[in-house]
Protein backbone atom coordinates (compact mmCIF):
# COMPACT_ATOMS: atom_id res chain seq x y z
CA UNK A 1 0.00 0.00 0.00
CA UNK A 2 1.44 3.43 -1.00
CA UNK A 3 2.07 6.25 1.41
CA UNK A 4 -0.74 8.19 -0.18
CA UNK A 5 -3.22 5.39 0.49
CA UNK A 6 -2.09 5.06 4.10
CA UNK A 7 -2.46 8.79 4.58
CA UNK A 8 -5.97 8.76 3.17
CA UNK A 9 -6.94 5.90 5.53
CA UNK A 10 -5.53 7.73 8.50
CA UNK A 11 -7.36 10.90 7.55
CA UNK A 12 -10.58 8.93 7.22
CA UNK A 13 -10.11 7.33 10.64
CA UNK A 14 -9.60 10.80 12.15
CA UNK A 15 -12.72 12.09 10.41
CA UNK A 16 -15.62 13.21 12.64
CA UNK A 17 -17.88 11.24 10.28
CA UNK A 18 -16.49 7.87 11.44
CA UNK A 19 -18.62 7.39 14.58
CA UNK A 20 -21.94 8.43 12.96
CA UNK A 21 -21.16 6.31 9.91
CA UNK A 22 -20.86 3.24 12.14
CA UNK A 23 -23.64 4.16 14.55
CA UNK A 24 -26.36 4.80 11.94
CA UNK A 25 -26.37 1.26 10.42
CA UNK A 26 -26.19 -0.23 13.92
CA UNK A 27 -29.13 1.86 15.12
CA UNK A 28 -31.11 1.06 11.97
CA UNK A 29 -30.54 -2.68 12.51
CA UNK A 30 -31.53 -2.44 16.17
CA UNK A 31 -34.63 -0.43 15.24
CA UNK A 32 -35.70 -3.05 12.70
CA UNK A 33 -35.14 -5.89 15.18
CA UNK A 34 -37.03 -4.38 18.11
CA UNK A 35 -39.88 -3.14 15.88
CA UNK A 36 -40.47 -6.75 14.79
CA UNK A 37 -39.87 -8.30 18.21
CA UNK A 38 -42.88 -8.97 20.44
CA UNK A 39 -41.85 -9.98 23.99
CA UNK A 40 -44.02 -12.60 25.69
CA UNK A 41 -46.79 -11.07 27.74
CA UNK A 42 -49.44 -12.34 30.17
CA UNK A 43 -52.85 -12.01 28.54
CA UNK A 44 -56.46 -12.76 29.38
CA UNK A 45 -59.07 -13.55 26.74
CA UNK A 46 -62.75 -13.44 27.70
CA UNK A 47 -65.40 -14.44 25.17
CA UNK A 48 -69.16 -14.39 24.75
CA UNK A 49 -71.19 -16.83 22.63
CA UNK A 50 -68.27 -19.09 21.74
CA UNK A 51 -68.83 -21.06 18.55
CA UNK A 52 -65.49 -22.85 18.37
CA UNK A 53 -62.22 -23.60 20.17
CA UNK A 54 -59.22 -25.14 18.42
CA UNK A 55 -56.02 -26.21 20.20
CA UNK A 56 -52.77 -27.35 18.62
CA UNK A 57 -49.20 -28.28 19.56
CA UNK A 58 -49.35 -30.81 22.41
CA UNK A 59 -53.16 -30.61 22.20
CA UNK A 60 -55.36 -32.42 24.72
CA UNK A 61 -59.03 -32.46 25.65
CA UNK A 62 -61.47 -33.98 28.10
CA UNK A 63 -65.11 -33.66 27.06
CA UNK A 64 -68.33 -34.75 28.77
CA UNK A 65 -71.68 -34.39 27.00
CA UNK A 66 -75.21 -35.45 27.91
CA UNK A 67 -76.97 -36.07 24.61
CA UNK A 68 -79.44 -38.28 22.77
CA UNK A 69 -77.38 -39.09 19.74
CA UNK A 70 -73.79 -39.75 18.64
CA UNK A 71 -72.68 -39.84 15.01
CA UNK A 72 -69.35 -41.45 14.14
CA UNK A 73 -67.54 -41.84 10.86
CA UNK A 74 -66.98 -39.85 7.71
CA UNK A 75 -64.77 -39.66 4.66
CA UNK A 76 -61.63 -39.82 6.81
CA UNK A 77 -60.46 -40.90 10.25
CA UNK A 78 -61.01 -43.66 12.76
CA UNK A 79 -62.95 -43.53 16.05
CA UNK A 80 -63.57 -45.98 18.87
CA UNK A 81 -66.78 -46.15 20.90
CA UNK A 82 -67.05 -48.15 24.12
CA UNK A 83 -70.59 -49.42 24.77
CA UNK A 84 -72.00 -50.10 28.25
CA UNK A 85 -72.42 -53.73 27.26
CA UNK A 86 -70.43 -56.89 28.01
CA UNK A 87 -68.02 -58.27 25.42
CA UNK A 88 -70.16 -61.42 25.25
CA UNK A 89 -72.68 -59.50 23.10
CA UNK A 90 -70.09 -58.82 20.38
CA UNK A 91 -71.17 -61.50 17.91
CA UNK A 92 -74.89 -60.76 18.22
CA UNK A 93 -74.48 -56.99 17.69
CA UNK A 94 -72.02 -57.48 14.84
CA UNK A 95 -74.53 -59.63 12.96
CA UNK A 96 -77.29 -57.05 13.47
CA UNK A 97 -75.26 -54.13 12.05
CA UNK A 98 -73.64 -56.28 9.34
CA UNK A 99 -70.17 -55.83 10.78
CA UNK A 100 -67.39 -58.11 11.97
CA UNK A 101 -66.59 -59.23 15.52
CA UNK A 102 -62.96 -59.87 16.41
CA UNK A 103 -63.79 -61.40 19.75
CA UNK A 104 -63.11 -58.26 21.80
CA UNK A 105 -64.84 -55.68 19.62
CA UNK A 106 -66.78 -54.79 16.49
CA UNK A 107 -65.32 -53.14 13.38
CA UNK A 108 -67.63 -51.03 11.20
CA UNK A 109 -66.51 -49.52 7.89
CA UNK A 110 -69.50 -47.20 7.44
CA UNK A 111 -70.96 -44.29 9.40
CA UNK A 112 -72.57 -45.32 12.68
CA UNK A 113 -75.25 -43.63 14.78
CA UNK A 114 -75.82 -44.40 18.47
CA UNK A 115 -79.18 -43.17 19.82
CA UNK A 116 -80.48 -43.11 23.39
CA UNK A 117 -84.16 -42.88 24.24
CA UNK A 118 -83.14 -40.57 27.15
CA UNK A 119 -80.04 -38.31 27.16
CA UNK A 120 -77.03 -40.15 28.57
CA UNK A 121 -73.39 -39.20 29.10
CA UNK A 122 -70.79 -39.46 26.36
CA UNK A 123 -67.22 -39.02 27.63
CA UNK A 124 -63.99 -38.37 25.74
CA UNK A 125 -61.17 -38.68 28.25
CA UNK A 126 -57.54 -37.75 27.69
CA UNK A 127 -57.88 -37.12 23.97
CA UNK A 128 -54.45 -36.28 22.54
CA UNK A 129 -53.58 -35.00 19.08
CA UNK A 130 -51.70 -32.56 16.91
CA UNK A 131 -54.91 -30.54 16.70
CA UNK A 132 -58.28 -30.80 18.43
CA UNK A 133 -61.24 -28.65 17.45
CA UNK A 134 -64.64 -28.38 19.12
CA UNK A 135 -67.36 -26.33 17.46
CA UNK A 136 -71.11 -25.82 17.44
CA UNK A 137 -73.24 -26.79 14.46
CA UNK A 138 -75.96 -24.64 12.95
CA UNK A 139 -79.61 -25.64 13.17
CA UNK A 140 -79.59 -26.15 9.40
CA UNK A 141 -76.85 -28.76 9.87
CA UNK A 142 -78.79 -30.56 12.59
CA UNK A 143 -77.52 -28.58 15.58
CA UNK A 144 -75.40 -29.98 18.37
CA UNK A 145 -71.60 -29.93 18.40
CA UNK A 146 -68.69 -31.55 16.61
CA UNK A 147 -65.24 -32.63 17.75
CA UNK A 148 -62.48 -33.07 15.13
CA UNK A 149 -59.19 -34.71 16.09
CA UNK A 150 -56.02 -34.73 13.99
CA UNK A 151 -53.17 -36.95 15.21
CA UNK A 152 -51.85 -40.46 15.54
CA UNK A 153 -54.00 -41.40 18.55
CA UNK A 154 -57.43 -42.89 17.80
CA UNK A 155 -60.01 -40.87 19.77
CA UNK A 156 -62.25 -42.93 22.05
CA UNK A 157 -65.73 -41.97 23.25
CA UNK A 158 -67.23 -43.89 26.16
CA UNK A 159 -70.96 -44.24 26.88
CA UNK A 160 -72.22 -44.17 30.45
CA UNK A 161 -75.70 -45.53 31.18
CA UNK A 162 -77.42 -44.22 34.29
CA UNK A 163 -79.85 -46.50 36.11
CA UNK A 164 -83.25 -46.05 34.53
CA UNK A 165 -85.32 -46.79 31.45
CA UNK A 166 -82.81 -45.46 28.85
CA UNK A 167 -82.33 -47.76 25.87
CA UNK A 168 -79.59 -47.62 23.25
CA UNK A 169 -79.76 -48.56 19.59
CA UNK A 170 -77.07 -48.62 16.89
CA UNK A 171 -77.60 -47.86 13.22
CA UNK A 172 -75.07 -48.62 10.50
CA UNK A 173 -76.22 -48.25 6.92
CA UNK A 174 -79.80 -49.51 6.83
CA UNK A 175 -79.38 -51.89 9.76
CA UNK A 176 -80.62 -51.04 13.26
CA UNK A 177 -79.56 -52.98 16.35
CA UNK A 178 -81.23 -52.27 19.70
CA UNK A 179 -79.04 -53.20 22.64
CA UNK A 180 -80.78 -55.69 24.91
CA UNK A 181 -81.59 -54.59 28.44
CA UNK A 182 -79.09 -55.86 30.96
CA UNK A 183 -78.78 -55.81 34.71
CA UNK A 184 -75.00 -56.14 34.54
CA UNK A 185 -73.32 -52.87 35.48
CA UNK A 186 -70.36 -52.21 33.18
CA UNK A 187 -67.79 -49.63 34.40
CA UNK A 188 -67.33 -46.78 31.96
CA UNK A 189 -64.79 -47.35 29.17
CA UNK A 190 -64.51 -51.08 29.93
CA UNK A 191 -67.34 -52.52 27.81
CA UNK A 192 -67.66 -53.63 24.21
CA UNK A 193 -65.48 -51.60 21.80
CA UNK A 194 -66.88 -50.56 18.42
CA UNK A 195 -64.29 -49.26 15.94
CA UNK A 196 -65.62 -47.09 13.12
CA UNK A 197 -63.06 -46.75 10.34
CA UNK A 198 -62.89 -45.14 6.89
CA UNK A 199 -60.94 -45.55 3.67
CA UNK A 200 -58.43 -43.00 5.06
CA UNK A 201 -58.06 -43.88 8.76
CA UNK A 202 -55.03 -41.58 9.16
CA UNK A 203 -57.07 -38.47 8.29
CA UNK A 204 -59.03 -36.19 10.64
CA UNK A 205 -61.54 -38.02 12.85
CA UNK A 206 -64.97 -36.53 13.51
CA UNK A 207 -67.43 -37.03 16.37
CA UNK A 208 -70.85 -35.35 16.23
CA UNK A 209 -73.30 -35.09 19.14
CA UNK A 210 -76.94 -34.01 18.88
CA UNK A 211 -79.86 -33.55 21.24
CA UNK A 212 -77.52 -32.09 23.87
CA UNK A 213 -78.81 -31.19 27.32
CA UNK A 214 -75.43 -30.24 28.82
CA UNK A 215 -71.76 -30.26 27.89
CA UNK A 216 -68.44 -29.41 29.50
CA UNK A 217 -64.97 -29.48 27.98
CA UNK A 218 -61.40 -28.71 28.99
CA UNK A 219 -59.08 -28.07 26.06
CA UNK A 220 -55.35 -27.33 26.32
CA UNK A 221 -52.33 -26.82 24.10
CA UNK A 222 -49.57 -24.35 23.27
CA UNK A 223 -51.71 -22.76 20.57
CA UNK A 224 -55.40 -21.89 20.83
CA UNK A 225 -57.84 -20.23 18.43
CA UNK A 226 -61.17 -19.01 19.82
CA UNK A 227 -64.14 -18.02 17.66
CA UNK A 228 -66.93 -16.09 19.35
CA UNK A 229 -69.47 -13.36 18.83
CA UNK A 230 -67.43 -10.98 20.99
CA UNK A 231 -64.02 -11.26 22.65
CA UNK A 232 -61.97 -9.01 24.90
CA UNK A 233 -58.19 -9.39 24.92
CA UNK A 234 -56.53 -7.87 27.97
CA UNK A 235 -52.78 -7.26 28.12
CA UNK A 236 -52.30 -7.71 31.86
CA UNK A 237 -49.10 -5.63 32.44
CA UNK A 238 -50.82 -2.53 31.04
CA UNK A 239 -54.44 -3.55 31.82
CA UNK A 240 -55.29 -2.47 28.28
CA UNK A 241 -58.42 -4.04 26.73
CA UNK A 242 -59.25 -4.54 23.08
CA UNK A 243 -62.55 -5.96 21.76
CA UNK A 244 -62.68 -8.22 18.70
CA UNK A 245 -65.26 -10.31 16.86
CA UNK A 246 -62.82 -12.19 14.61
CA UNK A 247 -61.09 -15.41 15.71
CA UNK A 248 -58.19 -14.75 18.07
CA UNK A 249 -55.16 -17.05 18.07
CA UNK A 250 -52.92 -17.19 21.15
CA UNK A 251 -49.52 -18.90 21.05
CA UNK A 252 -47.36 -19.70 24.07
CA UNK A 253 -44.11 -21.44 24.93
CA UNK A 254 -46.00 -23.43 27.57
CA UNK A 255 -49.30 -25.31 27.67
CA UNK A 256 -52.45 -23.42 28.72
CA UNK A 257 -56.12 -24.32 28.72
CA UNK A 258 -59.73 -23.21 28.58
CA UNK A 259 -62.84 -24.67 30.21
CA UNK A 260 -66.16 -24.19 28.41
CA UNK A 261 -69.75 -25.18 29.13
CA UNK A 262 -72.72 -25.32 26.83
CA UNK A 263 -75.14 -22.42 27.19
CA UNK A 264 -77.36 -23.28 24.24
CA UNK A 265 -76.90 -22.68 21.44
CA UNK A 266 -73.27 -21.65 22.13
CA UNK A 267 -70.49 -22.28 24.61
CA UNK A 268 -69.48 -20.03 27.48
CA UNK A 269 -66.33 -19.79 29.56
CA UNK A 270 -66.49 -18.31 33.02
CA UNK A 271 -62.75 -17.69 33.43
CA UNK A 272 -61.72 -17.28 29.80
CA UNK A 273 -58.11 -17.92 28.82
CA UNK A 274 -55.05 -16.90 30.80
CA UNK A 275 -51.74 -17.44 29.03
CA UNK A 276 -48.12 -16.35 28.88
CA UNK A 277 -48.49 -15.41 25.23
CA UNK A 278 -45.64 -15.18 22.76
CA UNK A 279 -48.16 -14.10 20.12
CA UNK A 280 -51.78 -12.96 19.95
CA UNK A 281 -53.14 -12.71 16.42
CA UNK A 282 -56.44 -11.22 15.31
CA UNK A 283 -57.22 -10.81 11.61
CA UNK A 284 -53.62 -11.99 10.96
CA UNK A 285 -52.28 -8.97 12.86
CA UNK A 286 -50.11 -9.16 15.99
CA UNK A 287 -51.90 -7.61 18.98
CA UNK A 288 -49.03 -7.80 21.47
CA UNK A 289 -46.94 -4.62 21.59
CA UNK A 290 -43.53 -4.75 19.95
CA UNK A 291 -40.42 -4.09 22.04
CA UNK A 292 -40.26 -0.40 21.08
CA UNK A 293 -43.79 0.20 22.35
CA UNK A 294 -43.41 -2.13 25.33
CA UNK A 295 -40.16 -0.69 26.73
CA UNK A 296 -39.86 3.08 26.73
CA UNK A 297 -36.07 2.99 26.97
CA UNK A 298 -35.89 1.25 23.57
CA UNK A 299 -37.89 4.06 21.97
CA UNK A 300 -34.73 6.14 22.33
CA UNK A 301 -33.25 4.04 19.53
CA UNK A 302 -35.78 5.48 17.09
CA UNK A 303 -35.11 9.02 18.29
CA UNK A 304 -31.37 8.38 18.32
CA UNK A 305 -31.34 7.00 14.79
CA UNK A 306 -33.08 10.13 13.49
CA UNK A 307 -30.65 12.35 15.41
CA UNK A 308 -27.65 10.45 14.08
CA UNK A 309 -28.81 10.78 10.48
CA UNK A 310 -29.15 14.53 10.95
CA UNK A 311 -25.76 14.67 12.68
CA UNK A 312 -23.92 12.79 9.95
CA UNK A 313 -25.43 14.99 7.23
CA UNK A 314 -24.48 18.13 9.15
CA UNK A 315 -20.94 16.89 9.76
CA UNK A 316 -20.56 15.98 6.11
CA UNK A 317 -21.53 19.49 5.04
CA UNK A 318 -19.23 21.02 7.67
CA UNK A 319 -16.28 18.81 6.66
CA UNK A 320 -16.66 19.48 2.96
CA UNK A 321 -16.93 23.22 3.59
CA UNK A 322 -13.72 23.25 5.69
CA UNK A 323 -11.83 21.28 3.06
CA UNK A 324 -12.97 23.66 0.35
CA UNK A 325 -11.79 26.65 2.39
CA UNK A 326 -8.36 25.08 3.03
CA UNK A 327 -7.71 24.14 -0.60
CA UNK A 328 -4.72 26.21 -1.92
CA UNK A 329 -5.39 28.53 -4.88
CA UNK A 330 -4.33 27.29 -8.27
CA UNK A 331 -1.05 28.72 -9.60
CA UNK A 332 -1.26 30.64 -12.86
CA UNK A 333 0.33 28.88 -15.81
CA UNK A 334 3.33 30.70 -17.31
CA UNK A 335 3.07 31.41 -21.04
CA UNK A 336 5.44 29.93 -23.61
CA UNK A 337 8.62 31.95 -24.35
Secondary structure as GFF3:
##gff-version 3
##sequence-region A 1 337
A	DSSP	alpha_helix	3	13	.	.	.	ID=ss1
A	DSSP	alpha_helix	17	36	.	.	.	ID=ss2
A	DSSP	beta_strand	41	72	.	.	.	ID=ss3
A	DSSP	beta_strand	78	83	.	.	.	ID=ss4
A	DSSP	three_ten_helix	87	89	.	.	.	ID=ss5
A	DSSP	alpha_helix	90	96	.	.	.	ID=ss6
A	DSSP	beta_strand	100	101	.	.	.	ID=ss7
A	DSSP	beta_strand	105	108	.	.	.	ID=ss8
A	DSSP	beta_strand	112	136	.	.	.	ID=ss9
A	DSSP	three_ten_helix	139	141	.	.	.	ID=ss10
A	DSSP	beta_strand	145	150	.	.	.	ID=ss11
A	DSSP	beta_strand	155	160	.	.	.	ID=ss12
A	DSSP	beta_strand	168	172	.	.	.	ID=ss13
A	DSSP	beta_strand	175	178	.	.	.	ID=ss14
A	DSSP	beta_strand	192	197	.	.	.	ID=ss15
A	DSSP	beta_strand	205	235	.	.	.	ID=ss16
A	DSSP	beta_strand	240	244	.	.	.	ID=ss17
A	DSSP	beta_strand	248	263	.	.	.	ID=ss18
A	DSSP	beta_strand	266	268	.	.	.	ID=ss19
A	DSSP	beta_strand	273	282	.	.	.	ID=ss20
A	DSSP	beta_strand	285	286	.	.	.	ID=ss21
A	DSSP	alpha_helix	291	294	.	.	.	ID=ss22
A	DSSP	three_ten_helix	296	298	.	.	.	ID=ss23
A	DSSP	alpha_helix	299	326	.	.	.	ID=ss24
###
